[in-house]
Each structure stands twice: as C-alpha cells, then as structure tokens.
C-alpha cells in the first residue's frame, strides 16, 4: 500500500478521540524534571493536522491547551497559544510535508516546534521574567523523535483500517 492510499483513509472520530485521550494521560503523568518527555498532545495535534487538515481545527487545539495550562499551573493560555500556532503551522505545511518521508517530515516538525517553543519562551520571558534556555533545543529534538514514533504507530493503525466504502448510487423508483 502506498503512502497516498494510506493518507486517503479518513480516521474515525473514535480514533481521534482515543488518541488524544491517551496523549493527555501521557502528558498528565508526573514525569521527573530531568527526563525530557515529549508533549504528545502537541505531537498529535501536528500529526492529525497534517493528515486530516479539515477535521483538526484551532478550537480543539485551544481547548487542549487550556487543559494543559490548568494541569501544569502555568500562565493561562500559554499552551493554548502554542498548540494553536502548531496547528496553524501544520495545516499550512500539510501539502508540503506529505511529499516527504518520515525523516523529512520530522525535520519540518522540528523546525515548527523550535519556532513555536521560542514564541512560548518569549511569552514566559515577558510574563514572569524567566529567560530562554537551551532546554528548548532538547524539547524540540524530543518532540521530533516523538513525531517519528506517533507517525509510525498511527499510520500502521490507518493501514489496518478498511478503506472507505464508496457511496451507493441512489435507487430510482419509477
């Protein structure tokens, strides 16, 4: 099966919801500060925005960002802004990214995460005077590696799904 055939398969609403629930549980898990865990909600937002740009929107990104803001006790709207910028960037780049393989897509995603994390760092800098650090580069690399994992896993799931059935022609009653 080619990549185009896999991308043509629309994911079910259930798959979208369950993938975000798993990602939220992963993000809400209390990870040690020394262990850089990927932001799976952000990675999934980028993945689904690239794969199905018409089904993913800013509202979903904003609401998930508010949930993450409330959980982490940070400035309200910080994650929401980052997630909306990620979603916008992924939707804007989705045609370009589908022409690359997983490694090329991971580079695009890394650049997108780097820009968005710098914007988030600047917001933090203005809000509570915490300067930008090189930890942003570590987060970018970890999120790009998380992209490769999520990309492989979800495309495998999409390949196993049956292809969408074509619409039946309407019956003509005479």
C-alpha positions as CSV (number, residue, x, y, z in Angstrom):
1,X,0.0,0.0,0.0
2,X,1.4,3.4,-1.0
3,X,1.6,6.4,1.3
4,X,-1.1,8.2,-0.7
5,X,-3.5,5.3,-0.3
6,X,-2.9,5.3,3.5
7,X,-3.4,9.1,3.7
8,X,-6.6,8.8,1.7
9,X,-8.2,6.8,4.6
10,X,-10.0,9.0,6.9
11,X,-9.6,8.2,10.6
12,X,-12.7,7.6,12.6
13,X,-13.8,10.1,15.2
14,X,-13.3,7.4,17.8
15,X,-9.6,7.0,16.7
16,X,-9.1,10.8,17.0
17,X,-10.7,11.0,20.5
18,X,-8.9,7.9,21.8
19,X,-5.5,9.1,20.5
20,X,-6.0,12.4,22.3
21,X,-7.1,10.8,25.5
22,X,-4.0,8.6,25.5
23,X,-1.8,11.6,24.8
24,X,-3.5,13.6,27.6
25,X,-2.9,10.8,30.0
26,X,0.7,10.6,28.9
27,X,1.1,14.4,29.4
28,X,-0.7,14.4,32.8
29,X,1.6,11.6,34.1
30,X,4.1,13.1,36.7
31,X,7.4,12.8,34.8
32,X,10.7,13.7,36.6
33,X,12.0,17.0,35.5
34,X,15.3,15.5,34.4
35,X,13.6,13.2,31.9
36,X,12.6,15.1,28.8
37,X,9.2,13.5,27.8
38,X,7.6,14.6,24.5
39,X,4.5,16.7,24.5
40,X,2.3,14.0,22.9
41,X,-0.7,16.3,22.7
42,X,1.3,18.7,20.6
43,X,2.7,16.0,18.5
44,X,-0.7,14.5,17.9
45,X,-2.1,17.9,17.0
46,X,0.6,18.3,14.4
47,X,0.1,14.7,13.1
48,X,-3.7,15.0,12.7
49,X,-3.4,18.5,11.3
50,X,-1.1,17.2,8.6
51,X,-3.1,14.0,7.9
52,X,-6.6,15.5,8.1
53,X,-6.4,19.3,8.0
54,X,-10.2,19.7,7.5
55,X,-11.0,17.8,10.7
56,X,-8.5,19.4,13.0
57,X,-9.1,23.0,14.0
58,X,-8.0,25.7,16.3
59,X,-10.8,25.0,18.7
60,X,-9.5,21.6,19.6
61,X,-6.0,22.9,19.9
62,X,-7.2,25.8,22.1
63,X,-9.3,23.6,24.4
64,X,-6.5,21.0,24.8
65,X,-4.1,23.9,25.5
66,X,-6.3,25.2,28.3
67,X,-6.5,21.7,29.8
68,X,-2.6,21.5,29.8
69,X,-2.4,25.1,31.3
70,X,-4.7,24.2,34.1
71,X,-2.9,21.0,34.8
72,X,0.6,22.5,34.9
73,X,-0.4,25.7,36.7
74,X,1.2,28.0,34.2
75,X,0.0,31.2,32.6
76,X,-3.5,30.6,31.3
77,X,-3.4,30.5,27.5
78,X,0.3,29.6,27.2
79,X,-0.1,26.1,26.0
80,X,-3.3,27.2,24.1
81,X,-1.3,29.7,22.2
82,X,1.5,27.2,21.4
83,X,-1.0,24.5,20.4
84,X,-2.9,26.9,18.1
85,X,0.4,28.0,16.4
86,X,1.4,24.4,16.0
87,X,-1.9,23.6,14.4
88,X,-1.8,26.6,12.1
89,X,1.7,25.8,11.0
90,X,0.9,22.1,10.4
91,X,-2.2,22.9,8.4
92,X,-0.2,25.5,6.4
93,X,2.6,22.9,5.7
94,X,0.5,19.8,5.3
95,X,0.7,19.7,1.5
96,X,4.5,20.1,1.5
97,X,5.0,17.6,4.4
98,X,3.1,14.8,2.7
99,X,5.7,14.8,-0.1
100,X,8.5,13.8,2.3
101,X,9.2,10.6,4.1
102,X,9.1,10.3,7.9
103,X,12.6,11.7,8.4
104,X,11.9,14.7,6.2
105,X,8.6,15.3,8.0
106,X,10.4,15.0,11.3
107,X,12.7,17.8,10.2
108,X,9.8,20.0,9.3
109,X,8.1,19.2,12.6
110,X,11.4,20.0,14.5
111,X,11.5,23.4,12.8
112,X,7.9,24.0,13.6
113,X,8.4,23.1,17.3
114,X,11.5,25.2,17.5
115,X,9.7,28.3,16.3
116,X,6.7,27.7,18.5
117,X,8.7,26.9,21.6
118,X,10.7,30.1,21.1
119,X,7.4,32.1,20.9
120,X,6.3,30.3,24.1
121,X,9.7,31.1,25.7
122,X,9.3,34.8,24.8
123,X,5.8,34.9,26.3
124,X,7.2,33.3,29.5
125,X,10.0,35.9,29.5
126,X,7.6,38.8,29.3
127,X,5.1,37.2,31.8
128,X,7.4,36.1,34.6
129,X,11.0,37.1,33.6
130,X,12.3,33.6,33.0
131,X,14.9,33.8,30.3
132,X,15.1,31.5,27.3
133,X,17.4,28.5,27.8
134,X,18.9,25.8,25.6
135,X,16.3,23.4,27.0
136,X,14.1,24.5,24.1
137,X,16.5,22.6,21.7
138,X,16.2,19.4,23.8
139,X,12.4,19.7,23.8
140,X,12.5,20.2,20.0
141,X,14.5,17.1,19.5
142,X,12.4,15.0,21.9
143,X,9.2,16.2,20.2
144,X,10.6,15.4,16.7
145,X,11.5,11.9,17.9
146,X,8.0,11.6,19.4
147,X,6.7,12.6,15.9
148,X,8.5,9.6,14.4
149,X,7.0,7.3,16.9
150,X,3.5,8.6,16.6
151,X,3.8,8.8,12.8
152,X,4.8,5.1,12.6
153,X,2.2,3.9,15.1
154,X,-0.8,5.8,13.7
155,X,0.0,5.1,10.0
156,X,0.1,1.4,10.9
157,X,-3.3,1.7,12.5
158,X,-4.6,3.6,9.5
159,X,-3.3,0.9,7.1
160,X,-5.2,-1.7,9.0
161,X,-8.5,0.2,8.8
162,X,-10.7,-0.8,5.8
163,X,-10.8,1.6,3.0
164,X,-13.8,4.0,2.9
165,X,-16.7,2.5,1.0
166,X,-17.8,4.5,-2.0
167,X,-21.3,6.0,-1.7
168,X,-24.1,3.8,-3.1
169,X,-26.0,5.1,-6.1
170,X,-29.5,6.3,-5.3
171,X,-32.3,3.9,-6.2
172,X,-34.5,5.2,-8.9
173,X,-38.1,4.5,-8.2
174,X,-40.5,4.7,-11.1
